[in-house]
Amino acid sequence: MPALHDDRWGLRRAVSRRFPSPAALASDTGHAARLSTYLTDLLAPFDLTLARDSSAGQSYGEMAESLLPSSPVDLLVLAYDVPDISPGRAVSTYLTHVCPGKPMSFAVSDQGRTAAFTALSLIRTYAATHPQALLLAVEQADLPYDPGVPLSLPAAHAGIALHLSASSPAPLTTVTTLPDAAPSLSVLDGLSATTVILGGGLASLADDVKADRVILADPAQPMTGVWEALAGLDLATAGRIAVADHDPALRYLCAAAFG
């Protein structure tokens, strides 16, 4: 990896958001029309149609767009779990035309809880040439169409935005994703974290964590829960922070360390 511009390149700010419930959206005709168009276009290549009224959901694009910053960024990565379309399970959304700075952009999908960790690794690789970066992670609580595959949905529409740049209060020092792994705290070895955030895949091991503070992520938000907990911390006073999770379906063991 090329050398970073700043040895304190890392997390500058973290923002989380829960989005309106289906009941709150049902009377918004403008939202329903936009979402119906989005979903119809999305499903058409697979010869699938909406299974019911589409006013209850939110698209990845809508959620991500609401989390975009007002200041320019060089790199944008959208991470999302994809419990929706089969075959192909492809979802895409355009954000660069509305994101300040018209950044280079990527999407990481179909990796469940691992997606945001993979996105962090990608962002870190580009840090020397694209130091102002934004990671967006979103998950949907409602799918107004038949996904064609068994799935478990989170409790709420949720999203997070991680703004990474130079001279941050929480430098990104480590990102690890280990494939074909069992749940284990080994991914925290050597991190010396004072605050550890554990996702649902590692929650049962919380009593064995050696840290001043252990925070368990909301189990009802399998992908965004750990990052929502991170957004709730004061980065300037939290000390060294480690975020870790295990995806039971994909068997990825993940960790990221800040500070």
Secondary structure, DSSP 8 states (H G I E B T S, - for coil): ----S-TT-EEEEEEEEE---HHHHTT-HHHHHHHHHHHHHHHGGGT---SS--TT---HHHHHHHT--SS--SEEEEEE---S-SSS-------TTTSTT--EEEEEES-GGGHHHHHHHHHHHTTTT--SEEEEEEE-S--SS--SS-----SS-EEEEEEEESS-SEEEEEEEEESS--S-GGGGTT---SEEEE-TTTGGGGGG--SSEEEE--TTSTTTHHHHHHHTS-TTTS-SEEEEEEETTTTEEEEEEE-
